[in-house]
Amino acid sequence: MGAKLAVFDCDGTLVDGQASICEAMDIAFAEADLPAPDHHQVRRIVGLSLPQAMRMLAPEAAHAQHMAAVDAYKQAFRTSRMEGRLEEPLFPAIRDLVEELHSAGWKLAVATGKSDRGLASCLAAHGIIDLFVSLQTADRHPSKPHPAMLQAALADALAQPQDAVMIGDTSFDMEMAQAAGVRALGVDWGYHTTAELLGAGAEAVATSPQHLAQLLA
């Protein structure tokens, strides 16, 4: 048996960043001269790469507006972080879970629609970045559900697909797991429903980090 690898999504799975995401998206759309996005729809696209998210939120907009919104979103997030206003708290008991998995010999990774800088800053702020052997982001890969991020994490961890699990809160995560041939586990504290997660290929959906630990045992 190869190394056991648990790959986590970030927003909606490890951290609750919805308030900051919605604020940055409002600023981005205003800067791109687009109508303010519906926050429910914003939460629905969390996890996708920014260009893909903008296309889904504003399908009638021009490509130039999409790209302007992407740049404005990144700048809004950077400004919020620099001014100390960024809110990305860990979900309750997540720290204990990742520490316990690490201690039990699991290799840990993240696959996220965040940027390299955004993910590193988030994990470092919570003091858990050193627990992860692989950090895969939308900066270097196609958007979920393309399997590239998972494939890179497997390579970094020297793990085989049959020994890995993708843990996430959206159907994009579950579909990515299916495409990469790895086990898919959903969590119900994020942005897509349990029914959507199961429909997208989740083996099961955890109702708490403690339940997730049981599913991984």
Residue pairs with C-beta under 8 A, 6 or more apart in sequence:
1 163
2 158
2 159
2 160
2 163
3 107
3 157
3 158
3 159
3 163
4 105
4 106
4 107
4 159
4 163
4 164
5 106
5 107
5 108
5 109
5 153
5 154
5 157
5 159
5 163
5 164
5 165
6 101
6 106
6 107
6 108
6 109
6 164
6 165
6 167
6 216
7 108
7 109
7 110
7 111
7 134
7 150
7 153
7 164
7 165
7 166
7 167
7 182
8 14
8 98
8 108
8 109
8 110
8 111
8 167
8 168
9 47
9 110
9 111
9 112
9 166
9 167
9 168
9 169
9 170
9 173
9 190
10 17
10 110
10 112
10 114
10 119
10 122
11 17
11 18
11 21
11 46
11 47
11 88
11 112
11 113
11 114
11 190
11 191
12 18
12 46
12 47
12 168
12 169
12 170
12 187
12 189
12 190
12 191
13 91
13 167
13 168
13 169
13 173
13 187
13 190
14 90
14 91
14 94
14 98
14 110
15 88
15 89
15 90
15 91
15 94
15 122
15 126
16 88
16 89
16 90
16 91
16 189
17 46
17 87
17 88
17 122
18 43
18 46
18 191
19 87
20 77
20 80
20 85
20 86
20 87
20 88
21 42
21 43
21 46
22 39
22 42
22 43
23 76
23 80
24 73
24 76
24 77
24 80
25 37
25 42
25 57
25 73
26 36
26 37
27 72
27 73
27 76
28 54
28 69
28 70
28 72
28 73
28 76
29 35
29 36
29 37
29 57
29 58
29 69
30 36
30 72
31 68
31 69
31 72
32 61
32 65
32 66
32 68
32 69
32 72
33 65
34 58
34 61
34 65
34 69
37 57
37 58
41 56
41 57
42 57
43 191
44 191
44 192
45 52
45 53
45 56
45 57
46 53
46 113
46 170
46 190
46 191
47 112
47 113
47 144
47 168
47 169
47 170
47 172
47 173
47 191
48 56
48 113
48 138
48 143
48 144
48 172
49 113
49 138
49 142
49 143
49 144
50 70
50 73
50 74
50 113
50 138
51 66
51 67
51 70
51 143
52 143
53 113
54 61
54 66
54 69
54 70
55 66
58 65
58 66
58 69
61 69
74 115
77 86
77 118
78 117
80 86
81 118
81 121
88 122
88 125
90 126
91 189
91 209
92 209
93 208
93 209
93 210
94 209
95 126
95 128
96 209
97 209
97 210
97 212
97 213
98 108
98 128
98 131
99 128
99 131
100 213
101 108
101 213
101 216
102 108
102 131
106 216
107 133
107 134
107 157
107 159
108 131
108 132
108 133
109 132
109 133
109 134
109 135
109 136
109 153
109 156
109 157
110 119
110 123
110 132
110 134
110 135
110 136
111 136
111 144
111 149
111 150
111 153
111 166
111 173
111 176
112 119
112 136
112 137
112 138
112 149
113 137
113 138
113 143
113 144
114 122
114 137
114 138
115 137
115 138
115 139
116 135
116 137
116 139
116 140
118 137
119 135
119 137
120 129
120 135
123 129
123 132
123 135
129 135
133 156
133 157
134 152
134 153
134 156
134 157
136 148
136 149
136 150
136 152
136 153
137 149
140 152
141 148
141 149
141 152
142 148
143 172
144 170
144 172
144 173
144 175
144 176
145 171
145 172
145 173
145 174
145 175
145 176
145 178
145 179
146 176
146 179
147 176
147 179
147 180
149 176
150 164
150 166
150 176
150 177
150 179
150 180
150 182
151 180
153 159
153 164
154 160
154 161
154 164
154 180
154 182
157 164
161 180
161 181
161 182
162 181
162 182
164 180
164 182
164 183
165 177
165 182
165 183
165 184
165 185
165 216
166 173
166 174
166 176
166 177
166 180
166 182
166 183
166 184
166 185
167 173
167 185
167 186
167 187
167 206
167 212
168 174
168 176
168 177
168 184
168 186
168 187
168 190
169 186
169 187
169 188
169 189
169 190
169 191
169 192
169 197
170 190
170 191
170 192
170 196
170 197
171 192
171 196
171 197
171 199
171 200
172 200
173 184
173 186
174 184
174 186
174 197
174 200
174 201
174 202
175 200
175 201
177 183
177 184
177 201
178 184
178 200
178 201
183 203
184 200
184 201
184 202
184 203
185 202
185 203
185 204
185 205
185 206
185 212
185 215
185 216
186 192
186 194
186 197
186 198
186 202
186 204
186 205
186 206
187 205
187 206
187 212
188 194
188 197
188 205
188 206
188 207
189 208
194 205
197 205
198 205
203 215
204 215
206 212
206 215
